[in-house]
Amino acid sequence: MPAGPVEALLPVKLGKGRIPYARGMRAGPWVFASGVLATDDKGGLAPEASDGGRPLSGMPRWYREALCLYRRAEEVLRAGGTDFGHAVRTDQYFPDWRAVPFLHLARKERCGDYIAPSTSVLEPRLLVPRAGMAMEMIAVRPRVGLDVKPVYPAGLDVPATSAFAPVATAGDYIFVAGFLAAWKPGDLGGIAPEAKVPEGHLWKGNRIQLEADYIIRKKLVPALEGAGASLASVVKAQVYLADVHDVPAFNQVWARHFGENVPATTFVPTLDPGFAIADARCEINLVAVTRGGKVVTAPLKGNYPAVCDGHPLGVRAGSLLCFSGLVAADANGPVKGTRRGAGRPRSGPGIRAQMEYLLDVAAEGCRASGTSLGNVLRIQQFHTDLGEFEPACRVWLERLGGRPLPISALQVPGPLVVPGCTVQLDLWVYVP
């Protein structure tokens, strides 16, 4: 379904509200698969992904679900004219850690020797009840000048059982997998001793700051240098935190390393434990561009304050505009009329007011970058209550004239980075 320079792939109706949903988007060289779940043609969990009448018979349910998940992703990529060999990033979300090894098995079978840079975290609830996994994927189309190359910087380990490329380049774009403050080959040593407060001590450092500093110095900098980049050329980061109250301490470290070049940054709360290493507090992935390449970057500055001091509203990198995580807040906290007070229904004015404010902010940012909100390639919505998902989608549909939404949604632990807000947006927009 054409929408100016972007095209919705495999549009369907989602949920009881029959929300028009685009399983993927294609624009220029890019193909985005969003909110991939192991669903049937009605949007429910596919039969092969459910327990059925004999839950202990046949292959493990999570393995069957993972195979179905990858079939659904492949359908989107094929509709966009690409394949797994041209994927540059994949993100997975799980309510139960026991499902993760089964996805790894299925992924290896479906993707072969090349698995795109990956991030996997634990979250309380997915959009489809009883689903055990959800996925996001970004790929490029073949023969468009953005050749995909995996990069394996010397000394940079990835988890022993995951087998993904730590870094992938697509032309001058660089995609860095999610990294923890892990050490030893295969991350088998757990969190590095220097990223922890020494056992038995109360104040020899701050745990989140030690982890963040270690990830940046020992993981992200080597990853970027191996691909011909540096921290100065990072345009987008997702930071997953087991405790969102760690944001201010994290930002001290973030600002020290990035200075005036802080990238578009989204903070996402996770379960605790929420990562491959049970006592980890933080995981970070990145998008960057090569030094001296053809992709021009520019931070986005508008009349709306960013969620965190010193952070840009977003960063444009060539044909992609990446926003920081957006919540309906200004310098004084949640904007007027957006709080969902005691007794206020889910579909009441709170979520609508939040979404109207957020889409005003996003639309202004798009205009400042020479694009429009109608060119959105991916909408990630992080809700503290998934009951607000459909009311939030209604606001999107009003703004986009009923166009199918390239949307995914998760329920995350509250609070968000501004307490009182109940939804956060993470947006990728195409710039023609």
N, C-alpha and C positions, 0 to 999 in steps of 0.2 A: 504494500500500500504506500505509494509515494507520498511524501510530505516535504516538498521542497527538495533540498539536497540529501535528505535522509529517507530511508525506506524501512518500513516495518516488516519483519520476517515472521511468517507463520502466526498471524494474529488469531487469538482465540478469546473466549469469554471465561472469566475467572471468578470462582466462588459463587455463593448464593446471590450476590448482587450483580452477577454477570458483568463484571468489570472488563471492558475491552483491554486486552493484554497482548503486547508484542513479545513473543518468545525471544526475539533478537532484533538487532538493528544493523543496517549496513549504510555506511556513508564514506565516500572516498575510498581509501584503502582499508578502512576499519570494519570489522564485524564483531559486534558485542552480543553475547548470549547472557541474558540476565534472568535471575530467579529460576534457574534450572532445577527441577524436581522430578522425581520418578513418578510422573502422573499418567493417568489414562486420558482419553479424549474428552472427558468431562471435567477435568481439573482435579479429580480425586486421586488418591494413591493407587497406582497401577496394581492389578492383581498379583503380578509376579513380585511386587515389592511388599506384599502383605503376608501375614502369617497363614491365612487360609484355615481350613479345618484341621490340618495336620501340621502344626508349627514345628515339630521336630523331625519332619520327613524332608528329604531332598537337601539342596544346597542351603547354606545359612541365609536367613532373610536379608541381612545387611549386604551380603555379597550380591544377591539377586537385585536388590535395590540399586546398588552401585552400578551394576551392568546396565540397568534400565536408565539410570541417570546419565550415563555416558552415551547411550543410544539417543536420548533426547538432546543432549548437547551436540552430538554429531548431526542430527537433523537440522539444527539451527545453522551450524557451520556450513553444511552442504547447501542449504538454501541461500546462504550468503556468498557461495562460490569459493569456499575454503575448506580446511581440514585441520585435524589435530597437529599435523606437522608444522602448521603456520600459526599455532597458538603462542602467545607471548606472556600470558598471565592467567592464573586460575586461583580462585578463592573458594574455600569450602567451609561450611558451618554445620556443626553437629550438636544435637542435644545430649548425646551419650557417647563418651570416649570409646566405648567398645566397638562402635561402628567404623572407626577410622582405619584399622588394618584391612578391613574388607574393601574399603574404597581403594586403598593402595594396591591390592591385588587386582581389582578390576581395571584400575587405571593403567597398570603396567600391561595388561592384556590388550587393552584398547589403543593405547598410545605408543607402545613399542619402546624403542631406545630413547626417544626424545619425549620428555615430560616437561611442560612449561613451568617456569617459576611459580611456586605454590605457597599459599598460606592456609592453614587450617586452625580453627579455634572452636571453642565450645560455647554455645548460647542456649538459653532456656527453651526456646520454642521456635519452630518453623511455621511457615504460612499454612502448610497442609498438615492437618492433624495426623499423628502417628508417623510422619516422615522422619527418617533417620539422618538425612543429609540434604544439603542444598548447595548449589554451585553457581559461581559467576565465571565467565571466561571472556577473554579478549583475544582476537586473532586478526591477522591481516590477510588480504587476498593475494594470491600468487601473481607474480608478474606485474606488480604495481610500483616497483622501485624500493620496496621496504623488505629486503630479504631478511629472513629470520635466521639468527645464528646463536646457538647456545654458547655461553662463556663460562669457563671453569677457572676462576682466578686461583693462582697457587696458594695453598694453605687454607683455602676457604672451604670448610666442611659443610655438608648438608646432613640431615638426619639419616641414619644408616638404612632405614627401611623405606624411605620415601622416594629416592631415585630421581627427583626432579632436578632440572638445571638450576643452579643458584642465580644465574643471570641470563637474560636473553636480550638480544638487540634486534630491532627492526628498523633498518636504516640508521638514523641518528637518534632513535628512541631507545631507551634502556629500561628494562623491567627487572627489578630486584625482588627475589623471593622474601617471604617473611622470615626474619631471623630472631632467635632468642639469644640470651647471654650464655650460650652453651660453649663447652670446650671439649677437647680430645676428639680424635677422629670419629666421625659419625655422630657427634653430639652425645656420645655414650658416657661422658663424665658428668652429666647433669649441668647445673648452673656453675659457672667458673667461680673458684674461691674468691678471686678479686672482685667479683660482682656481688658478693655477699658481705654483710656485717659479720665479722669473725664470731664463731660460736662462743656463747657465753658473755658476749659484750653487748651493751645497749647502744652506745653512741660512737662507734668507729665507722662513721659514714651513714648514709641513708640508702636503704635497699633499692628503691626505685631509681635513685640517681646513679648508684653503682651499676645497676643493670643497664640503664639507658646509655651511660657513658661507654660501657663495655661493648654493647651492640654497635654503637656508632663507630668506635675506634677499631674494633677487632673484626667486625662483620661488614658493615655498610661501606666504610671507606675502602677496604680492599675490594669489595664487590664493584664499586664504582670505578676505582682505578683500573681494574682488570678490563673494564669496558670503555676506557678512555674518557672518564668523567671524574667529577669531584663533588663534594657536598654543595658547592656553589651552583652546580647545574641540576640539582634536584628540583622537581616541580610539584611533586605530589607524594604524600605519605599517609598511610593509614597506621595508626598507633592503637593497638589493642591492649587494654589494661584490665587486670584482675580487680583493681580498686580504682574507680574513677576519681576518688579524692586525691590520688597521686598526681593529677594533672599539674598543679602549680609547681611541685618539686621537679617533675619531668621537664616542664617548660624552662626551668633554670638551666638544665643541661642542654636542652634543644637550642636555646638562644646562644649559649656559650659556643656551641659548635657551628651554628649557622650564621650568627651575627645578623646582618641586615638582609640575608637571603633566606629567611625562613620560608619553606615551601607551603603550599596549600596542605593543611593537616587536618585529619579527621580522627577524633578520639572515640573509640568504641569500647564500651564496657563489655566484659566477658563474665562467664561463670568463674568461680574460684574453687578448685583449679579450673583453668580455662585453656591450658596449652599442653603441648606434648610432654614437657617437663612439669611435673605436678606443682613444684614450688616456684615456678616462674611467675613473674609479675607483669611481664611486658613482651610484646612481639611487634616488630615494625617491618613494613614493606615499603618500597619506593618505586617511583617513576622518575626518570631523569633524561637528559639529553647529552649527547657527546660534546666535549669541548671543541670549539671551532667548527661545529657542524652547521648544517643549513637550517636547522630548526631554531627559530627565534622565539625567545621566551619573554614574558612580561607579567609582572604581578598585577593583579586587578585591584584597583582602589575605587571605592564608591562612597556614597553618602551614608552607608550603613556600617556600623562597627562590626568587625570580625568577632567571633566568639571569644577568642583569647587575645589579650594585648600583644602587639608585635606580630600577629599572624595576618597574612593577606586574606581578603575575601576569596580569592582564587588566583590561579596562575594559568595563563595561556601558554601553550607550547605548540607552535605551529597550528595544526588543524584540530587540536584538542584544547578545550577549556576545562580545567579541573578545579572544582570548588573545594574550599575547606568545609568541614562538617558544619552544617547550618542548623541552628536552633532559633526559635522565635524569642530572642533576647537582645536587649541593648545594654548600655553601660549600667543601667539600674536594675538589671535582671529581666525576668520574663516580661514581654511587652504587654501593655494593658489589654485586658479582655481575653488573654490566652490561657490563663490558669484553669485547670479542671478542678474546681473546688469540691469540697465534700458534698456528696449527693448529686453532683452534676453528671448527667448521663454521658456515655461515651460519644454519642452522636450529637451532643450539645455544642454550644458555641465555642468551647475551648479548643477542640481540635481544628474546627473550621478557621477560627481566628489565627491559630498558629500557622496553618497552611497558607492562608491568604497573605500573611506577613512574609513567610518564607518564599513564596512564589513571586512576590513583589521584589524581594531582595535578589533572587536569582534572575528575574527578568531584567532588572537594571544591570546586573553584572554581565549578562549576555549582551545587552545593547552596547555596553562599554567595550566589549571585545569584538564587536562587529558581527554578532550572530543573534539568534533569538532562542527563547525557551522551547520553541517548536522543534529545534534541532537537537534536543536532548537524546543522548545515546544510552544512558543508563541512569536509573533512579534507584538508589538504595535508600530504603526507609528503615531506620532503627527505632522501634517503638518500645516504650515501657509497658504497653498494653496493646496487643495485636487486635483487640476489639475496635481500635481506632483506625485500622487499615482502610476499610471501605469508605468511611466518611472522608478520610484524607484523599483517597483516590477520586472522590466526587469533585473535589476542588481542582485537582489536576485536569479532570475531563472538561470541566467548565472552561479552564484556561486554554486548553489545547483543542477545543471544539470537538470533543469526543474521540480524538485520535487514540489508537491503541497505545498503551503505556508500556515502555520498556522497564518494568518495575520489579523489584524484589523487596521482600520485607522480612525482618526478623524481630522477635521479641528479645530485648536485652535487659539485664538487671538495671534497675534504677538506682540512683538518679543518673540523668545525663549530665553533660559537662556544665550545664546551667540547671540546678535543681528547680523544679516547678515546670520545666518543659517536658513534654511527653513524646516528642518525635524529633528525630534528627535526620536531615537529608544529606546524602553524599551524591553529588551530581557530576557526570561527564557529559559535555556538550560538544557537538561538532561545529567547527568554525569553517565555513566554506572558503 
